[in-house]
């Protein structure tokens, strides 16, 4: 039996890890506060001016929104200036190798089989991040700030994104789009946690701890093809 050669490699740089945890924190606060804003079941009796609960929840919601926005800006910047793994999993739809990896990874997950380990993201993970986090995430951020712009007509966000309100069919429809987009993060969270625990159990490569330390373990034969231009 051939001896396995293990190594340890620095994969996730600190801005990637920081953005991950800022996103996780802000989304948790945003979703909880957003549910309350949509349906304030615990609203106290009396004049709102005397307790201001909804106002405080909205303040928390807006603060978390700015944190998420900052997190996305950091991650977008580091996509270009970080190491190869900062661009890991990007859907290179023009590459035949990306489609092959996508099919292979999907087949392995459906069959609960152990495949070859990727040091970065595999094609399926990259497609999920791009769709749920980047595309739908930015859509949720923009619709949220468009709704926020209504609190200050003629202000910065009104000038930047106020045009989205009539485009989406009015204030009510904009809120519905924002609300539905928020639920896509719940779908992503379920898939994300399942895959993380599944891969950690299958590969024993420090996947969970890597988002804290930045280091992943690998063995000879693991896939390390995270290249932007190749």
C-alpha positions as CSV (number, residue, x, y, z in Angstrom):
1,X,0.0,0.0,0.0
2,X,1.4,3.3,-1.1
3,X,2.3,5.8,1.7
4,X,0.1,8.9,1.7
5,X,2.0,12.2,1.7
6,X,0.2,14.9,3.6
7,X,0.8,18.6,3.5
8,X,-0.5,21.9,4.9
9,X,-1.2,24.9,2.7
10,X,-2.3,28.5,3.3
11,X,-5.5,28.8,1.2
12,X,-7.9,31.4,2.6
13,X,-6.2,34.7,3.2
14,X,-7.5,36.9,6.1
15,X,-9.7,39.2,4.0
16,X,-11.5,36.2,2.6
17,X,-12.0,34.8,6.1
18,X,-13.0,38.2,7.5
19,X,-15.6,38.7,4.8
20,X,-17.0,35.3,5.4
21,X,-17.7,35.9,9.0
22,X,-18.9,39.5,8.5
23,X,-21.3,38.1,5.9
24,X,-22.5,35.3,8.2
25,X,-23.0,37.8,11.1
26,X,-24.8,40.5,9.1
27,X,-27.1,38.0,7.3
28,X,-28.1,36.5,10.6
29,X,-29.0,39.9,12.0
30,X,-30.6,41.0,8.8
31,X,-32.8,38.0,8.5
32,X,-34.0,38.0,12.1
33,X,-34.7,41.8,12.1
34,X,-36.3,41.6,8.7
35,X,-38.8,39.0,9.9
36,X,-39.7,41.2,12.7
37,X,-40.1,44.2,10.4
38,X,-42.4,42.2,8.1
39,X,-44.4,40.8,11.0
40,X,-44.0,42.5,14.4
41,X,-45.7,39.9,16.4
42,X,-44.1,41.0,19.7
43,X,-44.9,44.7,19.2
44,X,-45.8,46.3,22.6
45,X,-49.1,48.2,23.2
46,X,-49.3,51.9,23.3
47,X,-47.9,54.8,21.3
48,X,-44.8,53.9,19.3
49,X,-43.2,57.1,20.4
50,X,-42.9,55.8,23.9
51,X,-41.2,52.5,23.2
52,X,-39.8,52.9,19.6
53,X,-39.3,49.1,19.2
54,X,-39.8,49.1,15.4
55,X,-37.5,52.0,15.1
56,X,-34.8,50.3,17.0
57,X,-35.2,47.1,15.0
58,X,-35.0,49.1,11.8
59,X,-31.8,50.8,13.0
60,X,-30.3,47.4,13.7
61,X,-31.4,46.2,10.3
62,X,-29.9,49.1,8.5
63,X,-26.6,48.8,10.5
64,X,-26.3,45.2,9.5
65,X,-27.1,46.1,5.9
66,X,-24.1,48.4,5.9
67,X,-21.9,45.7,7.4
68,X,-23.0,43.3,4.6
69,X,-22.4,45.9,2.0
70,X,-18.9,46.5,3.4
71,X,-18.2,42.8,3.5
72,X,-19.2,42.4,-0.2
73,X,-17.0,45.3,-1.1
74,X,-14.0,43.8,0.7
75,X,-14.6,40.4,-0.9
76,X,-15.1,41.9,-4.4
77,X,-11.8,43.8,-4.1
78,X,-9.9,40.8,-2.8
79,X,-11.3,38.7,-5.7
80,X,-8.9,40.7,-7.9
81,X,-5.9,41.3,-5.7
82,X,-5.9,38.1,-3.6
83,X,-4.2,34.7,-4.3
84,X,-5.6,32.2,-6.7
85,X,-7.9,30.7,-4.1
86,X,-9.6,34.1,-3.7
87,X,-11.0,33.4,-7.2
88,X,-11.6,29.8,-6.5
89,X,-14.6,28.2,-8.0
90,X,-15.4,31.0,-10.4
91,X,-17.8,29.6,-13.1
92,X,-15.4,29.4,-16.0
93,X,-18.3,28.4,-18.3
94,X,-16.0,28.7,-21.4
95,X,-13.8,25.9,-20.2
96,X,-14.5,22.3,-20.8
97,X,-12.7,21.3,-17.7
98,X,-15.1,23.4,-15.5
99,X,-18.1,21.6,-16.9
100,X,-16.5,18.2,-16.4
101,X,-15.7,19.1,-12.8
102,X,-19.3,20.3,-12.3
103,X,-20.7,17.1,-13.6
104,X,-18.3,14.9,-11.6
105,X,-18.8,16.8,-8.4
106,X,-22.6,16.7,-8.7
107,X,-22.5,13.0,-9.4
108,X,-20.3,12.4,-6.3
109,X,-22.6,14.3,-4.0
110,X,-25.7,12.5,-5.3
111,X,-24.0,9.2,-4.7
112,X,-22.4,10.2,-1.4
113,X,-19.1,9.1,-2.7
114,X,-15.7,10.5,-1.8
115,X,-14.1,12.3,-4.8
116,X,-10.8,14.0,-5.3
117,X,-10.2,16.9,-3.0
118,X,-10.0,20.5,-4.3
119,X,-7.7,22.8,-2.3
120,X,-10.1,25.6,-3.2
121,X,-13.7,25.4,-4.3
122,X,-14.8,22.8,-6.7
123,X,-17.0,23.9,-9.7
124,X,-20.3,23.0,-8.0
125,X,-19.4,25.1,-4.9
126,X,-18.3,27.9,-7.1
127,X,-21.5,27.9,-9.0
128,X,-23.5,27.9,-5.8
129,X,-21.5,30.8,-4.3
130,X,-21.8,32.8,-7.6
131,X,-25.5,32.3,-7.9
132,X,-26.7,32.6,-4.3
133,X,-24.2,34.8,-2.7
134,X,-22.8,37.1,-5.4
135,X,-25.7,37.5,-7.9
136,X,-28.7,37.2,-5.5
137,X,-26.8,38.8,-2.7
138,X,-26.1,41.9,-4.6
139,X,-29.7,42.0,-5.8
140,X,-30.9,41.8,-2.2
141,X,-28.4,44.6,-1.1
142,X,-29.5,46.9,-4.0
143,X,-33.2,46.4,-3.4
144,X,-32.7,46.9,0.3
145,X,-30.9,50.3,-0.2
146,X,-33.5,51.3,-2.8
147,X,-36.2,50.7,-0.1
148,X,-34.0,52.6,2.4
149,X,-33.8,55.5,0.0
150,X,-37.5,56.2,0.7
151,X,-36.6,57.4,4.2
152,X,-34.8,60.4,2.7
153,X,-36.1,61.6,-0.7
154,X,-33.5,63.3,-2.7
155,X,-30.7,61.8,-0.6
156,X,-27.7,59.8,-1.7
157,X,-29.4,56.4,-1.9
158,X,-32.4,58.0,-3.6
159,X,-30.2,59.4,-6.3
160,X,-28.3,56.2,-6.7
161,X,-31.0,53.5,-6.5
162,X,-34.4,55.3,-6.2
163,X,-35.1,54.4,-9.8
164,X,-35.4,50.8,-8.8
165,X,-38.7,51.4,-7.0
166,X,-40.8,52.2,-10.1
167,X,-38.8,49.6,-12.1
168,X,-39.9,46.9,-9.7
169,X,-43.5,48.0,-9.7
170,X,-43.7,50.3,-6.7
171,X,-42.7,50.3,-3.1
172,X,-44.8,47.3,-2.1
173,X,-43.4,45.1,-5.0
174,X,-39.9,46.2,-4.2
175,X,-40.3,45.0,-0.6
176,X,-41.7,41.7,-1.8
177,X,-38.7,41.2,-4.1
178,X,-36.3,42.1,-1.2
179,X,-38.2,39.7,1.1
180,X,-38.1,36.8,-1.4
181,X,-34.4,37.3,-2.2
182,X,-33.7,37.1,1.5
183,X,-35.1,33.6,1.6
184,X,-32.7,32.4,-1.0
185,X,-30.0,32.8,1.7
186,X,-31.9,30.3,3.8
187,X,-31.8,27.8,0.9
188,X,-28.1,28.4,0.5
189,X,-27.4,28.1,4.2
190,X,-29.0,24.6,4.3
191,X,-27.0,23.4,1.3
192,X,-23.8,25.1,2.5
193,X,-23.9,23.5,5.9
194,X,-24.7,20.1,4.5
195,X,-21.9,20.2,2.0
196,X,-19.4,21.6,4.6
197,X,-20.1,18.8,7.1
198,X,-20.3,16.2,4.4
199,X,-16.9,17.2,2.9
200,X,-15.3,17.5,6.3
201,X,-16.3,14.0,7.2
202,X,-15.3,12.6,3.8
203,X,-12.0,14.4,3.2
204,X,-10.6,15.1,6.7
205,X,-8.8,18.1,5.3
206,X,-9.6,20.7,7.9
207,X,-12.3,22.4,5.8
208,X,-14.2,23.8,8.8
209,X,-11.1,25.0,10.6
210,X,-9.7,26.5,7.4
211,X,-12.2,29.4,7.5
212,X,-10.6,30.4,10.9
213,X,-7.0,29.6,10.3
214,X,-6.7,29.8,6.6
215,X,-4.9,26.5,6.3
216,X,-6.1,23.3,4.7
217,X,-4.6,19.8,4.6
218,X,-4.0,17.9,1.4
219,X,-2.5,14.7,0.2
220,X,-0.7,13.8,-3.0
221,X,-3.2,13.7,-5.9
222,X,-5.5,16.4,-4.6
223,X,-6.7,18.9,-7.2
224,X,-4.9,22.3,-7.1
225,X,-6.1,23.9,-10.4
226,X,-7.2,27.3,-9.1
227,X,-5.8,29.4,-11.9
228,X,-7.4,32.5,-13.3
229,X,-6.0,32.6,-16.8
230,X,-5.0,29.0,-17.5
